[in-house]
Amino acid sequence: MDDLFEDDGPDTGGNAHEYSVSELSGAVKRVIEGEFGLVRVRGEVGRVSRPASGHLYFDLKDDRSVIAAISWKGQAAKMAVRPEEGMEVIATGRLTTFPGQSKYQLIVEQVEPAGAGALMAMLERRRAALAAEGLFDAARKQPIPFLPQAIGVVTSPSGAVIRDILHRLRDRFPRRVLIWPVAVQGEKCAAEVAAAIRGFNALTLGGAIPRPDLIIVARGGGSLEDLWGFNEEVVVRAAAASTIPLISAVGHETDTTLIDFAADLRAPTPTAAAELAVPVRADLMALMAEQGARLHRAVLQRGQTRRQRLTDLARALGRPEALLAPARQRLDLVGGQLDPALRGATAARRAGFERLAGKVGPGLLTGFIAAARWRLADWSARLAPALGLRQERARQRLADWSGRLAPALARAAAEAQRDTARKAQALAGLSARLDGAVGARVQAAGERLAALDRMRLTLGYTETLRRGYAVVWAGAGVVTSRAAAAGAGALEIEFQDGRLPVQSGPGASQPAPMPIVPQPEAPTPRPRKPRGGGGGSNGGQGSLF
């Protein structure tokens, strides 16, 4: 027995098992995962990383230690609360190892804030960051329409909130309501509410689905965790970017969410949101009736006042007869003075005319005629030299033009001769080219005709006759069958060197029938019109092929 434990060499580990690196890493992984299959860890969120893969990497730490945590893409999408740096949380998951870096890490499936204080601190940080961007500024708020034609409601279709809103709208002023169903809590809440707000804004005016004039985002009361979806950044940004006025009615009057700051108006309750959205129809009708009555009374009173004022002014005007009497009297006075004035003016004009007529006599007319005759003689004496001068100038211009015309005609004639010479030379060249082209065309046509004739002779049936075949004729037609040959009287067999008449019919000697050898069918030859008047053995014969 002692020999079994005798030391044969240096001790390199005794009986200890030798592990490979992978075996040891796997053993550690199984131990850790077996001991810490499900754990809840409380700590402060440190560095947070969100790569393009969608996974979420962050650290959990306290005053002495740090644990690496990871949440896969599908787990991160289901988280109601996303971890943010500096937030104290309780992370639920399982502990495992990462052999590639020889470290352990926590696979987080759910994250919960470690108490309301942490949530409020995170909410305050988010509110301050969004407020710094100007999303909560009063200048961005839009006025709420007094009487919207259509109202869009973003809420859960199965809760009491939508029934309260519809009931209140029906009591106050019935309007068309479009409901966009969403989840009002949980991990889907924020994404669906933001999508609903953007969806209402994306509707076109005059489309199949009317675009609402007002949006109400409503939810009943609940805890801070229940209302957390309305504190998400995506919802706040969607509410701030809405071009349609938006009323926030989330929770009760004491509940405050970040969407309340971004909305154009905050309602303490969903029922109050419906009251803020539309006026009371009965009150409006009463107000309109009251205003109509006041308008009617005002019109009647104004008419009565104007009528009384007109009566008072009519009394101050006096009688029409008294106003017209002085004017009528002045008209009569002026009318009586008009006739003597016309007679006096006519007599004065007649006396002036008679004074002027006394000065007009034969001497005045004779002097006028003599002056006119003198002017006419002066113009006649001046006319002859002017005509002569005008003719001389015209003659000079004609001589000048004539002197300039001869060189121009000479230049034109020389240019015409040169042009004629150029065109004659061009014509001669074209004529020479035409003669050559005609000769070449005729030669090519002759060669083409000779080739076609050779082809005709080659393809004609006369060439077939030279190879030992014959053609049987019955009158002007070709016999192609035995029955046709038996029915014909006289036949002619054409050979290469001529035709041989034979007799066919009952009286003719019948040779012994030859066995029928099947031959390939050939098309029936059609006689071609002879060219010219030749009647040789080939003339006027068509091809058999």
C-alpha positions in Angstrom: 0.0 0.0 0.0 2.9 2.4 0.7 4.2 1.7 -2.7 1.0 3.1 -4.2 1.7 6.5 -2.7 5.4 6.5 -3.3 6.6 9.8 -4.6 8.0 9.1 -8.1 8.8 12.8 -9.0 8.1 16.4 -8.2 4.6 17.3 -7.0 2.6 19.2 -9.7 -0.8 19.3 -8.0 -1.4 16.1 -6.5 -4.9 14.7 -7.1 -6.4 18.1 -8.1 -8.5 18.0 -11.3 -7.1 20.0 -14.2 -9.8 22.3 -15.7 -9.7 24.0 -19.0 -10.6 27.7 -19.1 -13.9 27.0 -20.7 -14.8 24.3 -18.2 -13.9 26.5 -15.2 -15.9 29.4 -16.7 -18.9 27.1 -17.3 -18.7 25.7 -13.8 -18.7 29.3 -12.3 -21.6 30.3 -14.5 -23.7 27.3 -13.4 -22.9 28.0 -9.7 -23.8 31.7 -9.9 -27.0 31.1 -12.0 -28.1 28.3 -9.8 -27.6 30.3 -6.5 -28.9 33.6 -7.9 -31.6 32.6 -10.4 -33.9 35.5 -9.4 -32.7 38.5 -7.3 -33.9 42.0 -6.5 -31.1 44.5 -6.2 -31.4 48.0 -4.9 -28.9 50.6 -6.0 -28.3 53.9 -7.8 -28.2 53.9 -11.6 -24.7 54.8 -12.9 -23.6 55.0 -16.5 -26.4 54.3 -19.0 -25.7 53.2 -22.6 -28.2 52.7 -25.4 -26.4 51.3 -28.5 -28.1 51.0 -31.9 -28.9 47.3 -31.2 -31.6 48.4 -28.8 -30.1 46.7 -25.7 -29.7 48.7 -22.5 -26.5 48.7 -20.5 -26.1 50.4 -17.2 -24.5 50.1 -13.8 -26.0 49.6 -10.3 -23.9 51.0 -7.5 -23.9 51.9 -3.9 -21.2 53.6 -1.8 -18.8 50.6 -2.1 -19.5 48.4 -5.1 -20.7 48.4 -8.7 -22.6 45.7 -10.6 -22.8 45.7 -14.4 -26.4 45.3 -15.6 -27.9 44.6 -19.0 -31.4 44.5 -20.3 -32.0 43.0 -23.7 -34.0 44.8 -26.4 -37.3 42.9 -25.8 -37.0 43.4 -22.0 -36.1 47.1 -22.3 -39.2 47.7 -24.5 -41.5 46.2 -21.7 -40.1 48.4 -18.9 -42.6 50.8 -17.4 -39.8 53.0 -16.1 -36.5 53.4 -18.0 -33.5 53.7 -15.7 -31.7 57.1 -15.8 -28.4 58.1 -14.4 -28.6 59.1 -10.7 -32.0 57.3 -10.2 -32.4 54.9 -7.2 -34.1 51.8 -8.4 -34.9 48.2 -7.5 -33.8 45.9 -10.4 -35.3 42.4 -10.7 -33.4 39.8 -12.8 -30.9 37.0 -12.7 -27.2 36.9 -12.1 -24.9 35.4 -14.7 -21.4 35.6 -16.0 -19.8 36.8 -19.2 -16.9 34.4 -19.9 -15.5 36.7 -22.6 -14.4 39.3 -20.0 -14.3 37.1 -16.9 -17.0 39.1 -15.1 -20.4 38.7 -13.7 -23.5 40.8 -14.6 -27.1 41.2 -13.8 -29.7 40.5 -16.6 -32.5 42.9 -15.6 -36.0 42.1 -16.5 -37.8 44.9 -14.6 -36.9 48.2 -13.0 -38.9 49.9 -10.3 -38.2 53.2 -8.6 -37.0 52.8 -5.1 -39.9 54.8 -3.6 -41.9 57.9 -4.6 -39.0 60.1 -3.7 -36.9 58.7 -6.6 -39.7 59.0 -9.0 -40.4 62.6 -8.0 -36.7 63.5 -8.3 -36.5 62.0 -11.8 -39.7 63.7 -12.7 -38.4 67.1 -11.5 -35.2 66.6 -13.5 -37.1 65.8 -16.6 -39.5 68.7 -16.1 -36.6 71.1 -15.8 -34.9 69.8 -18.9 -38.0 70.1 -21.0 -38.8 73.5 -19.6 -35.3 74.6 -20.6 -36.1 73.7 -24.2 -39.2 76.0 -24.1 -41.8 73.3 -24.4 -43.8 74.7 -21.5 -43.7 78.4 -22.6 -46.9 80.3 -22.4 -46.2 81.8 -25.9 -46.6 78.4 -27.4 -50.2 77.9 -26.0 -53.0 78.0 -28.6 -56.5 79.4 -27.8 -59.2 76.8 -27.3 -62.0 77.1 -30.0 -65.3 78.4 -28.6 -67.4 75.8 -30.4 -65.4 73.0 -32.1 -67.1 71.1 -34.8 -65.3 67.8 -34.0 -63.5 66.8 -30.8 -60.8 64.1 -30.7 -60.5 62.1 -27.4 -57.4 60.1 -26.6 -58.3 57.6 -23.8 -59.2 54.1 -23.1 -62.5 53.1 -24.7 -63.5 50.7 -21.9 -63.1 53.1 -18.9 -65.6 55.4 -17.3 -63.7 58.5 -18.5 -65.0 58.3 -22.1 -68.6 57.8 -20.8 -68.4 60.8 -18.5 -67.0 63.0 -21.4 -69.7 61.9 -23.8 -72.4 62.4 -21.3 -71.2 65.9 -20.4 -70.9 66.9 -24.1 -74.3 65.6 -24.8 -75.8 67.6 -21.9 -74.0 70.8 -22.8 -73.7 70.9 -26.5 -73.6 67.7 -28.7 -70.6 67.6 -30.9 -69.0 65.0 -33.2 -66.5 63.0 -31.1 -63.7 60.9 -32.5 -62.2 58.4 -30.1 -58.6 57.1 -30.5 -58.3 54.1 -28.1 -55.0 53.8 -26.2 -53.6 52.1 -23.2 -53.6 54.6 -20.3 -51.0 52.8 -18.2 -48.3 50.3 -18.6 -45.4 50.1 -21.0 -47.5 50.7 -24.1 -49.2 53.9 -22.7 -46.6 56.5 -23.7 -46.1 55.2 -27.3 -49.8 54.9 -28.0 -50.7 58.3 -26.6 -48.0 60.0 -28.6 -49.0 58.1 -31.7 -52.7 59.1 -31.2 -51.8 62.9 -30.9 -49.7 62.7 -34.0 -52.4 60.7 -35.8 -55.1 63.4 -35.2 -52.7 66.1 -36.4 -52.0 64.0 -39.6 -55.6 64.0 -40.7 -56.4 66.3 -43.6 -59.1 68.9 -43.7 -62.1 67.7 -45.8 -61.0 64.0 -45.7 -63.1 60.9 -45.1 -62.3 61.2 -41.4 -62.8 64.8 -40.2 -59.9 66.5 -38.6 -60.8 67.5 -35.0 -60.7 71.1 -33.9 -59.8 70.1 -30.4 -58.0 67.2 -28.7 -58.7 65.9 -25.2 -56.2 63.6 -23.6 -58.0 62.0 -20.6 -57.5 59.5 -17.9 -58.9 58.9 -14.5 -57.0 59.2 -11.2 -54.3 56.9 -10.0 -51.0 56.6 -8.4 -47.8 58.2 -9.6 -46.7 54.9 -11.2 -50.1 54.5 -12.9 -49.8 58.0 -14.4 -46.2 57.7 -15.3 -46.9 57.2 -19.0 -48.1 60.8 -19.3 -44.7 61.9 -17.9 -42.7 60.3 -20.7 -40.7 62.6 -22.9 -42.3 61.3 -26.1 -45.8 62.2 -24.9 -44.7 65.7 -23.8 -43.1 66.4 -27.1 -46.1 65.2 -29.1 -48.4 67.4 -27.1 -46.1 70.4 -27.6 -45.8 69.8 -31.3 -49.6 69.5 -31.8 -51.1 72.1 -34.2 -54.5 71.3 -32.9 -55.4 72.8 -29.5 -55.0 70.2 -26.8 -56.7 69.9 -23.3 -55.0 67.7 -20.7 -57.3 65.9 -18.4 -55.1 63.3 -16.7 -56.0 62.2 -13.2 -57.8 64.2 -10.5 -57.3 67.9 -9.6 -54.4 67.1 -7.3 -52.6 64.9 -9.9 -50.0 66.7 -12.0 -48.2 65.2 -15.0 -45.8 66.7 -17.5 -48.4 66.7 -20.3 -50.3 69.3 -18.3 -47.4 71.7 -18.8 -47.2 71.1 -22.5 -50.9 71.2 -23.2 -52.7 74.3 -24.2 -55.1 74.0 -21.3 -55.2 71.8 -18.2 -58.5 70.5 -16.9 -58.8 69.2 -13.3 -60.9 66.2 -14.4 -62.1 64.6 -17.6 -65.6 65.9 -16.9 -64.2 69.4 -16.5 -62.4 69.0 -19.8 -65.7 68.4 -21.6 -67.1 71.5 -19.9 -64.2 73.6 -21.0 -64.5 72.2 -24.6 -68.0 73.4 -25.4 -70.4 76.0 -23.9 -73.9 75.2 -22.6 -76.3 75.1 -25.5 -79.3 76.2 -23.5 -77.3 79.2 -22.1 -76.3 80.2 -25.7 -79.9 79.9 -26.9 -81.1 82.0 -24.0 -78.4 84.6 -24.6 -79.2 84.7 -28.3 -82.9 85.1 -27.5 -82.1 87.9 -25.0 -79.8 89.6 -27.5 -82.4 89.3 -30.2 -85.1 90.9 -28.0 -82.7 93.7 -27.1 -81.9 94.3 -30.8 -85.6 94.4 -31.7 -86.3 96.9 -28.9 -83.3 99.0 -29.9 -84.5 99.1 -33.6 -88.0 100.1 -32.5 -86.8 102.8 -30.2 -84.3 104.1 -32.8 -87.1 104.4 -35.4 -89.5 106.1 -33.0 -86.7 108.6 -32.0 -86.0 109.4 -35.6 -89.7 109.8 -36.4 -90.1 112.3 -33.6 -87.0 114.2 -34.6 -88.3 114.5 -38.2 -91.7 115.8 -37.0 -90.0 118.5 -34.9 -87.8 119.6 -37.8 -90.8 119.7 -40.1 -92.6 122.1 -37.7 -89.6 124.5 -37.9 -89.5 124.6 -41.7 -92.7 126.6 -42.1 -95.3 126.4 -44.9 -94.2 125.7 -48.5 -96.4 128.6 -49.9 -94.6 131.1 -47.7 -91.2 129.8 -48.8 -92.1 130.0 -52.5 -93.9 133.4 -52.6 -90.9 135.7 -52.7 -89.2 133.7 -55.4 -92.4 133.7 -57.5 -92.7 137.5 -57.1 -89.0 138.0 -58.2 -89.7 135.8 -61.2 -92.7 137.9 -62.3 -90.6 141.1 -61.9 -87.8 139.8 -64.0 -90.2 138.4 -66.6 -91.8 141.9 -67.0 -88.3 143.5 -67.6 -87.2 140.9 -70.2 -89.3 142.1 -73.2 -88.2 145.8 -73.2 -84.6 144.7 -72.7 -84.8 142.4 -75.8 -86.3 145.1 -77.9 -83.6 147.7 -76.9 -80.8 145.2 -77.6 -82.2 144.5 -81.1 -82.5 148.2 -81.9 -78.9 148.9 -80.8 -77.6 146.0 -83.0 -79.6 147.2 -86.0 -78.2 150.8 -85.7 -74.6 149.4 -85.6 -75.2 147.3 -88.7 -76.5 150.2 -90.6 -73.4 152.3 -89.8 -71.2 149.5 -91.1 -73.3 149.0 -94.2 -72.9 152.7 -95.1 -69.1 152.3 -95.4 -69.3 149.3 -97.8 -69.4 150.5 -101.5 -68.1 149.7 -105.1 -64.8 151.3 -104.4 -64.0 149.0 -101.5 -64.9 146.0 -103.6 -62.8 147.3 -106.5 -59.8 147.8 -104.3 -60.1 144.3 -102.8 -60.2 142.8 -106.3 -57.2 144.9 -107.5 -55.2 143.8 -104.5 -56.1 140.2 -105.2 -55.1 140.5 -108.9 -51.8 142.0 -107.9 -51.0 139.1 -105.6 -52.0 136.7 -108.3 -49.7 138.4 -110.8 -46.8 138.3 -108.4 -47.3 134.6 -107.7 -47.5 134.0 -111.5 -44.2 135.8 -112.1 -42.5 133.8 -109.4 -44.0 130.5 -110.6 -42.2 130.3 -113.9 -38.6 130.6 -112.5 -39.5 128.2 -109.7 -40.7 125.6 -112.2 -37.6 126.0 -114.4 -35.4 125.6 -111.4 -37.3 122.5 -110.3 -37.0 121.0 -113.7 -33.3 121.8 -113.9 -32.8 120.1 -110.5 -34.8 117.1 -111.6 -32.8 116.9 -114.9 -29.5 117.0 -112.9 -30.7 114.2 -110.6 -31.7 112.1 -113.6 -28.3 112.6 -115.3 -26.6 111.6 -112.1 -28.7 108.5 -111.8 -28.1 107.7 -115.5 -24.3 108.0 -115.0 -24.4 105.7 -112.0 -26.7 103.2 -113.8 -24.3 102.2 -116.6 -21.5 100.9 -114.2 -24.1 99.2 -112.1 -25.5 97.4 -115.2 -22.0 96.5 -116.3 -21.3 95.0 -112.9 -24.6 93.2 -112.8 -23.9 91.8 -116.4 -20.4 90.7 -115.4 -21.7 89.0 -112.2 -24.5 87.3 -114.3 -21.9 86.0 -116.8 -19.7 84.7 -114.0 -22.7 83.0 -112.3 -23.8 81.6 -115.7 -20.2 80.2 -116.2 -20.2 78.6 -112.8 -23.6 77.1 -113.3 -22.6 75.8 -116.8 -19.5 74.2 -115.3 -21.6 72.6 -112.6 -24.1 71.5 -115.1 -21.4 69.9 -117.3 -20.1 68.1 -114.2 -23.5 66.8 -113.3 -24.2 65.7 -116.9 -20.9 63.8 -116.9 -21.8 62.2 -113.6 -25.3 61.4 -115.0 -23.9 59.7 -118.1 -21.6 57.6 -116.0 -24.3 56.7 -113.6 -26.7 55.8 -116.3 -24.1 53.6 -118.0 -23.2 51.9 -114.7 -26.9 51.5 -113.9 -27.6 49.9 -117.3 -24.5 47.6 -116.9 -25.6 46.5 -113.4 -29.2 45.9 -114.7 -27.8 43.8 -117.6 -25.7 41.8 -115.2 -28.6 41.3 -112.9 -30.8 40.2 -115.8 -28.2 37.7 -117.1 -27.9 36.3 -113.6 -31.7 35.9 -113.3 -31.9 34.3 -116.7 -29.2 31.8 -115.7 -31.1 31.1 -112.5 -34.3 30.6 -114.6 -32.6 28.2 -116.8 -31.1 26.3 -113.9 -34.4 26.1 -112.0 -36.5 25.3 -115.2 -37.9 21.9 -115.8 -35.8 21.6 -119.0 -32.8 21.0 -116.9 -34.7 18.2 -115.2 -35.4 16.7 -118.6 -31.7 16.5 -119.3 -31.3 14.3 -116.2 -33.5 11.6 -117.8 -37.0 12.7 -116.8 -40.0 13.3 -119.0 -43.3 15.3 -118.9 -46.6 13.9 -120.0 -48.9 16.4 -121.8 -52.6 16.1 -122.5 -53.4 19.0 -124.8 -52.2 22.1 -123.0 -52.1 20.6 -119.5 -49.6 18.3 -117.7 -50.8 14.8 -116.7 -49.8 14.0 -113.1 -51.7 10.8 -112.4 -52.4 7.4 -114.0 -56.1 7.9 -113.9 -55.8 11.2 -115.8 -53.6 9.6 -118.4 -56.1 6.7 -118.9 -59.0 9.1 -119.4 -57.1 11.3 -121.9 -57.2 10.3 -125.6 -53.9 11.5 -127.1 -50.8 12.2 -125.0 -47.5 13.7 -125.7 -44.3 12.7 -123.8 -41.8 15.5 -123.8 -38.1 14.4 -123.6 -35.0 16.5 -123.7 -34.8 16.5 -127.5 -38.5 16.8 -128.3 -42.0 15.4 -127.9 -43.4 11.9 -128.7 -47.1 11.4 -129.3 -48.7 8.3 -127.8 -52.1 6.8 -127.8 -54.1 6.2 -124.6 -57.5 4.6 -124.2 -59.4 1.3 -124.6 -58.0 0.6 -128.1 -54.4 1.2 -127.2 -52.2 -1.6 -126.2 -51.8 -1.6 -122.5 -48.4 -2.4 -121.1 -48.0 -4.5 -118.0 -48.7 -2.3 -115.0 -45.6 -1.3 -113.2 -45.4 -1.3 -109.4 -46.2 2.1 -108.0 -43.2 3.6 -106.3 -44.2 6.4 -103.9 -42.7 9.6 -105.0 -42.5 12.9 -103.1 -45.2 15.2 -104.1 -44.2 18.2 -106.2 -46.2 21.3 -106.9 -48.2 21.3 -110.2 -46.2 23.3 -112.7 -47.9 26.4 -114.0 -47.0 27.4 -117.6 -45.3 30.7 -117.7 -46.0 33.3 -120.3 -43.3 33.2 -123.0 -41.0 36.1 -123.3 -40.9 37.2 -126.9 -42.2 34.9 -129.6 -39.7 32.1 -129.4 -41.0 28.5 -129.5 -37.9 26.4 -128.8 -37.9 23.5 -126.4 -37.3 25.8 -123.4 -39.2 28.8 -124.6 -42.4 29.5 -122.7 -42.0 26.6 -120.2 -42.2 27.2 -116.5 -40.2 25.4 -113.8 -41.5 22.2 -112.3 -39.9 23.1 -108.9 
